[in-house]
Amino acid sequence: MNVSLVQELSIFQLALGGQTPPPVLSVTPATLLSLLKSQIDLLIEQHIPATLWVKLPPGKIWHSEIQRYQQQFDNSGVVYNCQVENLGNTLVDGETQKNTPPITSPSQIYGKQSKTDLYPKSKIHREYFLIVLSANFCSLTVTEREIKNYRNLLTITTIEPQRIQQVLDGIKQAIVLEKYPIAPDDLICTSVLEPALMSQLLTKQLQRHDEINRQIISQQIAKIEQQKQKLHNSLQLKDEFLSNVCHELRTPLTHMKTALSLLNSPSLKNTQRQRYSQMLNTQCDRQNSLIHGVLELVQIEHNLEAMHLETVHLADIVPGVVSTYQPLAQEKGIMLAYTVPIELPAVWCVSGGVRQIVIHLLSNSIKYTPKEDKFGCADASKAIMFN
């Protein structure tokens, strides 16, 4: 059945009441789950049927703990699952289940909760709690989720019968008992503290915390390994990049050295001298362009967001690049030709980036095309594919 609770109810504030408030701890969801698991472990291992009042975070891992308890105490355990929803001026929790088969769907326990319900004015929306009531053992764990820090949970955990009873009295006043019949014993803390059970609970909590620490360490190791592999891949890419840069810088130097040696020939004609001088100038420009490109790549890597972007049409770039490399191609007896499709869209890129790509494509085409081939074709459609 559904149980209506008044909006002003706060389990956390009820637990804080009294002359000596209990200590409030700041814990993570993992620690809260550890506290829940250790108490469920104690109930199951000591065969203690109990009444549970629960309001837990949505998720299969939380649901599985309640389901694990219900599977052990089908005929004697009582579970009141409270999932608060906005319904006018009242708050309604999920179904109260008494002596029912184990639940198989998380939605049956937790109901539905939209994103708008994360931080409403009512504090109980931000609270999770587990109340265990039995003749041998009673406990209260209540958590308030901070508005600005979801990972920070303010938690009170106690086994004081008086404090647990004052919380139960507050819940009793918030429930319309005539409309929702609840067994009187399900709202009474009658246990007497047993040192042996307290020792067992402490042991279970230590074991669960140790398990959490092992999981955290394992996750940290896995994360470090991923970062290490990522760094290794990055260094490998940089090594390959430096190797390619050195290779590209060496090529124009070779052409310049060749041109200089030919210019020193005493039998060189004026037309040949002009051609080699032009080749020397072209290769100087090429090397300068390569160095400028490397510096731009370094700037892009360190400050990508601040880089200047521009809209570029290949039709504005290809003719100039081809004209620059035409003399070099003629030296190898290669004829250059290009086409730029009319329907090719503009490219939004780092300033000068597409031009550098076209230069590399054309340079490699000339470099690796054998002498005296009729055509060495730089296709503009390929340039856009490599961008």
Buried (B, 14 or more C-beta within 10 A) or exposed (E): EEBBBBBEBBBBBBBBEEEEEBEBBEBBBBBBBBBBBBBBBBBBEBEBBBBBBBBBBBEEEBBEBBBBBBEBBEEEBBBBBBBBBBEEEEBBBBBBBBEBEBBEEBEBBBBEBEEEBEBBEBBBBBBBBBBBBBEBBBBBBBBBBEEEEEEBBBBBBBBBBEBBBBBBBBBBEBBEEEEEEBEEEBBBBEBEEEEEBBEBBEEBBEBBBEBBEEEEEEEEEEEEEEEEEEEEEEEEEEEEEEEEBEEBBEBBEEBBEBBEEBBEEEEBEEEEEEBBBEBBEBBBEBBEBBEEBBEBBEEEEEEEEEBEEEEBEBEEBBEEBBEBBBBBBEBBEBEBEBEBEEEBEEBEBBEBBBBBBBBBBBBEBBEEBEEEEEEBBBBBEEBBEEE
